[in-house]
């Protein structure tokens, strides 16, 4: 049995590269860029009016002129029109191209307009209310770096540079597999000795949060059937995520079957609670990774966020910074295990505060719907004090 820190390090030593693919911009949300995005022209591409008003030549103001004849009207999206008389002006709308002969925009609030004459009510500053060409970015500038996760703002940038298709990192092909004779389908009525399959659907939902739609399967506790189906899946999938069948029971056949299928065990059993019987390995022949979690709902759920999520981020070249929260009250861990406690996060005086919630154990599935995540409590001879910062593993958005 190894400690949690060592187990996580071994998992992170096995990133996989799934290659790249081109997707439509409308399908790119949540994906990871596999190319740098450069400006295809200056931003803004022209001197742009930022207010509705008039465009004038500031030299006329310096010469004492306060009233200007309006020689034309220019709206956003219209071709620029010239200012033929330097002592006149052009009425201009926000977003329009500022005429080349002008250098200042005065908003309507600082004008009085009667007929075709605009009179200044306030002396402007030279160059005001103009967003200068190339002042944000110039053609060829790097706008989005490769390995950036695409969100709404990034989609806007991609649209601005004309990227209707984007090269992104491929997602892994994943099978989520429940095991055990005691499990029945969600739509079935279980007998007294049976329960419905829930872990698969928790994992399915968790994978959808990172944009992956996995294959869902179930295996009964039958060695020959396990061997046959797992052989096929190891060949065709990038990752297998299993729940159940890895403890020390007489029907926990998975370690044996995986060994027969030449999946190299990297470790089995971690000094943590819950989730101790975690089995992790790799098929060198097919480069398939196997995350085999214990069957208890809380154990499966926790281990997914402890191990799979950081592994997936690393494989997608995404960085993830650790999160720390303050404890709502003193707590102890004098065992030799790393303990993960389900908590609800509260915001108090600008701090994230973890309030522990009672649970009946690793089979308490309803508990998972009530928590924000887990705090990590390493073995310690000293108590963890109230307000002490500890690592936090989020399983829900905090907003």
Secondary structure, 3 states (H helix, E strand, C coil): CEEHHHHHHHHHCCCCCCCEEEEEHHHCCCCEECCCEECCCCECCCCEECCCEEEECHHHHHCCCCEEEEEEEECCCCCCCCCCCCCCEEEECCCCECCCCCCEEEEHHHEEEECCEEEECCCCCCCCCEECCCCCECCCCEEECCCCECCHHHHHHHHHCCCCEEEEECCCCEEEEEECCCEECCCCCCCCCCEECCHHHHHHHHHHHCCCCCEEEEECCCHHHHHHHHHHHHHHCCEEEEECCCCCCCCCCHHHHHHHCCCEEEEECEEEECCCCCEEEEECCCCEEEEEECCCHHHHHHHHHHHHHHHHHHHCCCCCCCEEEEECCCECCCCCCEEEEEEEEEEECCEEEEEECCCCCCCCHHHHHHCCEEEEECCCCCCECCCCEEEEEECCCCC
